C-alpha cells in the first residue's frame, strides 16, 4: 500500500482494482475513519456519458485504486 500526501489531500493507493479499494474503505468506515473513493471520472457521470473522451487508461487505473482518508490533525480514538 502506498500513501500519497500533499497539502490538501491524503490518499491511499491500493495494490489492485476497485475490489481492494472498496474493502479498504469499508474497513475504515466500520472503524470510524471516514474514507471514500478519490473521485468518479467525469465521463462516468450520467450527463457526460456520451461525450467524447481521449485515452483514460491511466485515470481509470488510478480511480480504481485511490481512497481518500482524513487529513485532520484532530483525529482521535472513539
N, CA, C and O atoms as a printed pandas DataFrame, in Angstrom:
     atom_number atom_name residue_name chain_id  residue_number  x_coord  y_coord  z_coord
0              1         N          UNK        A               1    0.833   -1.161    0.000
1              2        CA          UNK        A               1    0.000    0.000    0.000
2              3         C          UNK        A               1    0.887    1.236    0.000
3              4         O          UNK        A               1    1.861    1.307    0.749
4              5         N          UNK        A               2    0.552    2.203   -0.835
5              6        CA          UNK        A               2    1.333    3.430   -0.952
6              7         C          UNK        A               2    0.491    4.586   -0.443
7              8         O          UNK        A               2   -0.674    4.710   -0.819
8              9         N          UNK        A               3    1.054    5.432    0.402
9             10        CA          UNK        A               3    0.335    6.588    0.914
10            11         C          UNK        A               3    0.854    7.831    0.210
11            12         O          UNK        A               3    2.051    8.115    0.228
12            13         N          UNK        A               4   -0.063    8.570   -0.412
13            14        CA          UNK        A               4    0.277    9.813   -1.089
14            15         C          UNK        A               4   -0.228   10.970   -0.248
15            16         O          UNK        A               4   -1.327   10.897    0.300
16            17         N          UNK        A               5    0.552   12.038   -0.136
17            18        CA          UNK        A               5    0.113   13.180    0.641
18            19         C          UNK        A               5    0.554   14.455   -0.042
19            20         O          UNK        A               5    1.685   14.558   -0.516
20            21         N          UNK        A               6   -0.337   15.420   -0.092
21            22        CA          UNK        A               6    0.029   16.776   -0.440
22            23         C          UNK        A               6   -0.652   17.694    0.564
23            24         O          UNK        A               6   -1.202   17.205    1.551
24            25         N          UNK        A               7   -0.635   18.987    0.354
25            26        CA          UNK        A               7   -1.165   19.905    1.354
26            27         C          UNK        A               7   -2.663   19.776    1.560
27            28         O          UNK        A               7   -3.155   20.124    2.633
28            29         N          UNK        A               8   -3.402   19.295    0.585
29            30        CA          UNK        A               8   -4.860   19.307    0.665
30            31         C          UNK        A               8   -5.519   17.935    0.645
31            32         O          UNK        A               8   -6.718   17.822    0.900
32            33         N          UNK        A               9   -4.768   16.913    0.350
33            34        CA          UNK        A               9   -5.390   15.612    0.142
34            35         C          UNK        A               9   -4.488   14.504    0.668
35            36         O          UNK        A               9   -3.288   14.474    0.396
36            37         N          UNK        A              10   -5.086   13.606    1.417
37            38        CA          UNK        A              10   -4.391   12.394    1.835
38            39         C          UNK        A              10   -5.108   11.239    1.177
39            40         O          UNK        A              10   -6.335   11.152    1.225
40            41         N          UNK        A              11   -4.359   10.364    0.572
41            42        CA          UNK        A              11   -4.983    9.228   -0.090
42            43         C          UNK        A              11   -4.116    7.991    0.052
43            44         O          UNK        A              11   -2.906    8.067    0.263
44            45         N          UNK        A              12   -4.772    6.857   -0.070
45            46        CA          UNK        A              12   -4.102    5.564   -0.052
46            47         C          UNK        A              12   -4.335    4.923   -1.406
47            48         O          UNK        A              12   -5.456    4.910   -1.915
48            49         N          UNK        A              13   -3.279    4.395   -1.981
49            50        CA          UNK        A              13   -3.387    3.688   -3.255
50            51         C          UNK        A              13   -3.293    2.197   -2.973
51            52         O          UNK        A              13   -2.257    1.707   -2.524
52            53         N          UNK        A              14   -4.382    1.475   -3.239
53            54        CA          UNK        A              14   -4.369    0.031   -3.033
54            55         C          UNK        A              14   -3.630   -0.636   -4.186
55            56         O          UNK        A              14   -3.449   -0.041   -5.248
56            57         N          UNK        A              15   -3.203   -1.886   -3.965
57            58        CA          UNK        A              15   -2.381   -2.574   -4.959
58            59         C          UNK        A              15   -3.150   -3.057   -6.176
59            60         O          UNK        A              15   -2.578   -3.185   -7.258
60            61         N          UNK        A              16   -4.419   -3.322   -6.015
61            62        CA          UNK        A              16   -5.172   -3.828   -7.161
62            63         C          UNK        A              16   -6.471   -3.059   -7.320
63            64         O          UNK        A              16   -6.624   -1.979   -6.748
64            65         N          UNK        A              17   -7.390   -3.587   -8.072
65            66        CA          UNK        A              17   -8.565   -2.860   -8.533
66            67         C          UNK        A              17   -9.543   -2.437   -7.447
67            68         O          UNK        A              17   -9.263   -2.542   -6.253
68            69         N          UNK        A              18  -10.691   -1.958   -7.894
69            70        CA          UNK        A              18  -11.695   -1.368   -7.019
70            71         C          UNK        A              18  -12.180   -2.304   -5.915
71            72         O          UNK        A              18  -12.699   -1.824   -4.907
72            73         N          UNK        A              19  -12.032   -3.605   -6.065
73            74        CA          UNK        A              19  -12.433   -4.535   -5.009
74            75         C          UNK        A              19  -11.625   -4.283   -3.739
75            76         O          UNK        A              19  -12.187   -4.210   -2.647
76            77         N          UNK        A              20  -10.308   -4.150   -3.883
77            78        CA          UNK        A              20   -9.443   -3.854   -2.731
78            79         C          UNK        A              20   -9.723   -2.452   -2.201
79            80         O          UNK        A              20   -9.755   -2.234   -0.990
80            81         N          UNK        A              21   -9.924   -1.504   -3.113
81            82        CA          UNK        A              21  -10.233   -0.131   -2.713
82            83         C          UNK        A              21  -11.499   -0.102   -1.862
83            84         O          UNK        A              21  -11.520    0.527   -0.804
84            85         N          UNK        A              22  -12.539   -0.771   -2.310
85            86        CA          UNK        A              22  -13.811   -0.774   -1.588
86            87         C          UNK        A              22  -13.699   -1.497   -0.251
87            88         O          UNK        A              22  -14.316   -1.078    0.727
88            89         N          UNK        A              23  -12.921   -2.577   -0.194
89            90        CA          UNK        A              23  -12.730   -3.305    1.061
90            91         C          UNK        A              23  -11.982   -2.433    2.071
91            92         O          UNK        A              23  -12.340   -2.395    3.248
92            93         N          UNK        A              24  -10.936   -1.729    1.605
93            94        CA          UNK        A              24  -10.184   -0.831    2.481
94            95         C          UNK        A              24  -11.094    0.268    3.013
95            96         O          UNK        A              24  -11.080    0.574    4.206
96            97         N          UNK        A              25  -11.880    0.855    2.127
97            98        CA          UNK        A              25  -12.791    1.932    2.512
98            99         C          UNK        A              25  -13.839    1.438    3.506
99           100         O          UNK        A              25  -14.136    2.126    4.484
100          101         N          UNK        A              26  -14.395    0.268    3.270
101          102        CA          UNK        A              26  -15.396   -0.295    4.167
102          103         C          UNK        A              26  -14.794   -0.550    5.548
103          104         O          UNK        A              26  -15.426   -0.255    6.562
104          105         N          UNK        A              27  -13.586   -1.093    5.593
105          106        CA          UNK        A              27  -12.925   -1.359    6.868
106          107         C          UNK        A              27  -12.715   -0.052    7.644
107          108         O          UNK        A              27  -12.983    0.015    8.843
108          109         N          UNK        A              28  -12.240    0.965    6.957
109          110        CA          UNK        A              28  -12.040    2.257    7.616
110          111         C          UNK        A              28  -13.339    2.825    8.147
111          112         O          UNK        A              28  -13.401    3.266    9.295
112          113         N          UNK        A              29  -14.376    2.821    7.329
113          114        CA          UNK        A              29  -15.664    3.375    7.750
114          115         C          UNK        A              29  -16.269    2.593    8.914
115          116         O          UNK        A              29  -16.882    3.183    9.804
116          117         N          UNK        A              30  -16.101    1.280    8.913
117          118        CA          UNK        A              30  -16.604    0.465   10.031
118          119         C          UNK        A              30  -15.845    0.745   11.328
119          120         O          UNK        A              30  -16.339    0.450   12.416
120          121         N          UNK        A              31  -14.652    1.312   11.211
121          122        CA          UNK        A              31  -13.829    1.620   12.376
122          123         C          UNK        A              31  -13.743    3.134   12.625
123          124         O          UNK        A              31  -12.761    3.635   13.171
124          125         N          UNK        A              32  -14.787    3.836   12.213
125          126        CA          UNK        A              32  -14.950    5.276   12.456
126          127         C          UNK        A              32  -13.875    6.145   11.811
127          128         O          UNK        A              32  -13.552    7.215   12.326
128          129         N          UNK        A              33  -13.327    5.698   10.703
129          130        CA          UNK        A              33  -12.417    6.512    9.905
130          131         C          UNK        A              33  -13.111    6.729    8.566
131          132         O          UNK        A              33  -13.181    5.823    7.734
132          133         N          UNK        A              34  -13.615    7.923    8.373
133          134        CA          UNK        A              34  -14.401    8.201    7.175
134          135         C          UNK        A              34  -13.502    8.236    5.942
135          136         O          UNK        A              34  -12.613    9.081    5.830
136          137         N          UNK        A              35  -13.743    7.321    5.035
137          138        CA          UNK        A              35  -12.982    7.228    3.797
138          139         C          UNK        A              35  -13.954    7.222    2.630
139          140         O          UNK        A              35  -15.152    6.996    2.801
140          141         N          UNK        A              36  -13.424    7.471    1.450
141          142        CA          UNK        A              36  -14.255    7.417    0.248
142          143         C          UNK        A              36  -13.354    7.267   -0.954
143          144         O          UNK        A              36  -12.182    7.636   -0.889
144          145         N          UNK        A              37  -13.869    6.732   -2.059
145          146        CA          UNK        A              37  -13.074    6.682   -3.284
146          147         C          UNK        A              37  -12.667    8.107   -3.679
147          148         O          UNK        A              37  -13.401    9.059   -3.417
148          149         N          UNK        A              38  -11.520    8.246   -4.296
149          150        CA          UNK        A              38  -10.999    9.574   -4.607
150          151         C          UNK        A              38  -11.946   10.373   -5.505
151          152         O          UNK        A              38  -12.217   11.538   -5.215
152          153         N          UNK        A              39  -12.449    9.785   -6.575
153          154        CA          UNK        A              39  -13.342   10.507   -7.464
154          155         C          UNK        A              39  -14.010    9.546   -8.435
155          156         O          UNK        A              39  -13.602    8.395   -8.597
156          157         N          UNK        A              40  -15.037   10.058   -9.065
157          158        CA          UNK        A              40  -15.651    9.383  -10.205
158          159         C          UNK        A              40  -15.235   10.175  -11.433
159          160         O          UNK        A              40  -15.408   11.393  -11.473
160          161         N          UNK        A              41  -14.703    9.513  -12.409
161          162        CA          UNK        A              41  -14.305   10.219  -13.624
162          163         C          UNK        A              41  -15.527   10.888  -14.241
163          164         O          UNK        A              41  -16.617   10.316  -14.254
164          165         N          UNK        A              42  -15.339   12.089  -14.745
165          166        CA          UNK        A              42  -16.461   12.882  -15.245
166          167         C          UNK        A              42  -17.194   12.185  -16.391
167          168         O          UNK        A              42  -18.405   12.352  -16.539
168          169         N          UNK        A              43  -16.478   11.410  -17.201
169          170        CA          UNK        A              43  -17.143   10.730  -18.312
170          171         C          UNK        A              43  -18.029    9.577  -17.845
171          172         O          UNK        A              43  -18.775    9.008  -18.642
172          173         N          UNK        A              44  -17.952    9.228  -16.552
173          174        CA          UNK        A              44  -18.813    8.181  -15.996
174          175         C          UNK        A              44  -20.117    8.762  -15.445
175          176         O          UNK        A              44  -21.052    8.016  -15.152
176          177         N          UNK        A              45  -20.186   10.095  -15.303
177          178        CA          UNK        A              45  -21.398   10.738  -14.808
178          179         C          UNK        A              45  -22.461   10.731  -15.901
179          180         O          UNK        A              45  -22.151   10.867  -17.084
180          181         N          UNK        A              46  -23.704   10.573  -15.494
181          182        CA          UNK        A              46  -24.823   10.435  -16.432
182          183         C          UNK        A              46  -24.840   11.547  -17.481
183          184         O          UNK        A              46  -25.023   11.270  -18.666
184          185         N          UNK        A              47  -24.653   12.786  -17.069
185          186        CA          UNK        A              47  -24.779   13.908  -18.005
186          187         C          UNK        A              47  -23.654   13.967  -19.047
187          188         O          UNK        A              47  -23.788   14.633  -20.073
188          189         N          UNK        A              48  -22.543   13.266  -18.775
189          190        CA          UNK        A              48  -21.412   13.312  -19.689
190          191         C          UNK        A              48  -21.081   11.967  -20.331
191          192         O          UNK        A              48  -20.077   11.849  -21.034
192          193         N          UNK        A              49  -21.913   10.955  -20.096
193          194        CA          UNK        A              49  -21.566    9.599  -20.537
194          195         C          UNK        A              49  -21.439    9.454  -22.046
195          196         O          UNK        A              49  -20.758    8.542  -22.514
196          197         N          UNK        A              50  -22.069   10.321  -22.814
197          198        CA          UNK        A              50  -21.991   10.223  -24.273
198          199         C          UNK        A              50  -21.028   11.231  -24.887
199          200         O          UNK        A              50  -20.984   11.375  -26.109
200          201         N          UNK        A              51  -20.258   11.930  -24.059
201          202        CA          UNK        A              51  -19.312   12.929  -24.565
202          203         C          UNK        A              51  -18.020   12.266  -25.025
203          204         O          UNK        A              51  -17.659   11.179  -24.575
204          205         N          UNK        A              52  -17.350   12.941  -25.917
205          206        CA          UNK        A              52  -16.075   12.457  -26.437
206          207         C          UNK        A              52  -15.021   12.487  -25.331
207          208         O          UNK        A              52  -14.988   13.412  -24.519
208          209         N          UNK        A              53  -14.171   11.477  -25.307
209          210        CA          UNK        A              53  -13.046   11.443  -24.374
210          211         C          UNK        A              53  -11.808   10.966  -25.114
211          212         O          UNK        A              53  -11.890   10.378  -26.192
212          213         N          UNK        A              54  -10.683   11.229  -24.518
213          214        CA          UNK        A              54   -9.429   10.694  -25.032
214          215         C          UNK        A              54   -9.134    9.392  -24.307
215          216         O          UNK        A              54  -10.025    8.774  -23.723
216          217         N          UNK        A              55   -7.893    8.994  -24.352
217          218        CA          UNK        A              55   -7.464    7.778  -23.665
218          219         C          UNK        A              55   -7.438    8.040  -22.166
219          220         O          UNK        A              55   -6.705    8.915  -21.705
220          221         N          UNK        A              56   -8.214    7.309  -21.414
221          222        CA          UNK        A              56   -8.309    7.493  -19.965
222          223         C          UNK        A              56   -7.727    6.310  -19.201
223          224         O          UNK        A              56   -8.070    6.097  -18.038
224          225         N          UNK        A              57   -6.864    5.552  -19.829
225          226        CA          UNK        A              57   -6.306    4.347  -19.213
226          227         C          UNK        A              57   -5.681    4.640  -17.858
227          228         O          UNK        A              57   -5.973    3.948  -16.883
228          229         N          UNK        A              58   -4.837    5.642  -17.782
229          230        CA          UNK        A              58   -4.168    5.954  -16.518
230          231         C          UNK        A              58   -5.139    6.488  -15.470
231          232         O          UNK        A              58   -5.057    6.111  -14.301
232          233         N          UNK        A              59   -6.055    7.359  -15.878
233          234        CA          UNK        A              59   -7.044    7.907  -14.950
234          235         C          UNK        A              59   -7.949    6.803  -14.396
235          236         O          UNK        A              59   -8.253    6.787  -13.203
236          237         N          UNK        A              60   -8.375    5.891  -15.255
237          238        CA          UNK        A              60   -9.219    4.780  -14.813
238          239         C          UNK        A              60   -8.461    3.864  -13.866
239          240         O          UNK        A              60   -9.020    3.397  -12.874
240          241         N          UNK        A              61   -7.184    3.602  -14.165
241          242        CA          UNK        A              61   -6.354    2.767  -13.303
242          243         C          UNK        A              61   -6.262    3.390  -11.910
243          244         O          UNK        A              61   -6.431    2.695  -10.907
244          245         N          UNK        A              62   -5.998    4.679  -11.844
245          246        CA          UNK        A              62   -5.854    5.357  -10.563
246          247         C          UNK        A              62   -7.185    5.476   -9.828
247          248         O          UNK        A              62   -7.238    5.283   -8.614
248          249         N          UNK        A              63   -8.250    5.790  -10.543
249          250        CA          UNK        A              63   -9.574    5.913   -9.912
250          251         C          UNK        A              63  -10.014    4.594   -9.274
251          252         O          UNK        A              63  -10.739    4.603   -8.279
252          253         N          UNK        A              64   -9.588    3.479   -9.827
253          254        CA          UNK        A              64   -9.928    2.165   -9.270
254          255         C          UNK        A              64   -9.138    1.833   -8.009
255          256         O          UNK        A              64   -9.461    0.865   -7.321
256          257         N          UNK        A              65   -8.112    2.614   -7.694
257          258        CA          UNK        A              65   -7.216    2.251   -6.598
258          259         C          UNK        A              65   -7.106    3.270   -5.471
259          260         O          UNK        A              65   -6.637    2.922   -4.387
260          261         N          UNK        A              66   -7.523    4.519   -5.687
261          262        CA          UNK        A              66   -7.336    5.547   -4.659
262          263         C          UNK        A              66   -8.499    5.634   -3.684
263          264         O          UNK        A              66   -9.665    5.533   -4.063
264          265         N          UNK        A              67   -8.148    5.823   -2.417
265          266        CA          UNK        A              67   -9.123    6.066   -1.348
266          267         C          UNK        A              67   -8.674    7.322   -0.615
267          268         O          UNK        A              67   -7.528    7.406   -0.172
268          269         N          UNK        A              68   -9.566    8.300   -0.484
269          270        CA          UNK        A              68   -9.252    9.482    0.312
270          271         C          UNK        A              68   -9.415    9.141    1.785
271          272         O          UNK        A              68  -10.360    8.458    2.181
272          273         N          UNK        A              69   -8.475    9.629    2.589
273          274        CA          UNK        A              69   -8.523    9.413    4.024
274          275         C          UNK        A              69   -8.482   10.758    4.732
275          276         O          UNK        A              69   -8.053   11.744    4.133
276          277         N          UNK        A              70   -8.917   10.836    5.996
277          278        CA          UNK        A              70   -8.939   12.114    6.698
278          279         C          UNK        A              70   -7.546   12.735    6.784
279          280         O          UNK        A              70   -6.546   12.030    6.918
280          281         N          UNK        A              71   -7.500   14.047    6.706
281          282        CA          UNK        A              71   -6.237   14.757    6.795
282          283         C          UNK        A              71   -6.144   15.653    8.012
283          284         O          UNK        A              71   -5.194   16.423    8.148
284          285         N          UNK        A              72   -7.116   15.560    8.889
285          286        CA          UNK        A              72   -7.158   16.439   10.050
286          287         C          UNK        A              72   -6.114   16.050   11.097
287          288         O          UNK        A              72   -5.818   14.870   11.285
288          289         N          UNK        A              73   -5.568   17.048   11.769
289          290        CA          UNK        A              73   -4.657   16.796   12.883
290          291         C          UNK        A              73   -5.447   16.522   14.156
291          292         O          UNK        A              73   -4.861   16.227   15.198
292          293         N          UNK        A              74   -6.768   16.617   14.081
293          294        CA          UNK        A              74   -7.633   16.434   15.243
294          295         C          UNK        A              74   -8.209   15.028   15.351
295          296         O          UNK        A              74   -9.230   14.830   16.010
296          297         N          UNK        A              75   -7.576   14.060   14.721
297          298        CA          UNK        A              75   -8.074   12.693   14.781
298          299         C          UNK        A              75   -7.820   12.117   16.179
299          300         O          UNK        A              75   -6.770   12.348   16.779
300          301         N          UNK        A              76   -8.785   11.377   16.674
301          302        CA          UNK        A              76   -8.631   10.713   17.968
302          303         C          UNK        A              76   -9.402    9.415   17.977
303          304         O          UNK        A              76  -10.271    9.190   17.135
304          305         N          UNK        A              77   -9.086    8.569   18.922
305          306        CA          UNK        A              77   -9.805    7.298   19.027
306          307         C          UNK        A              77  -11.152    7.549   19.685
307          308         O          UNK        A              77  -11.267    8.423   20.545
308          309         N          UNK        A              78  -12.182    6.789   19.288
309          310        CA          UNK        A              78  -13.519    6.984   19.877
310          311         C          UNK        A              78  -13.554    6.505   21.323
311          312         O          UNK        A              78  -14.593    6.591   21.977
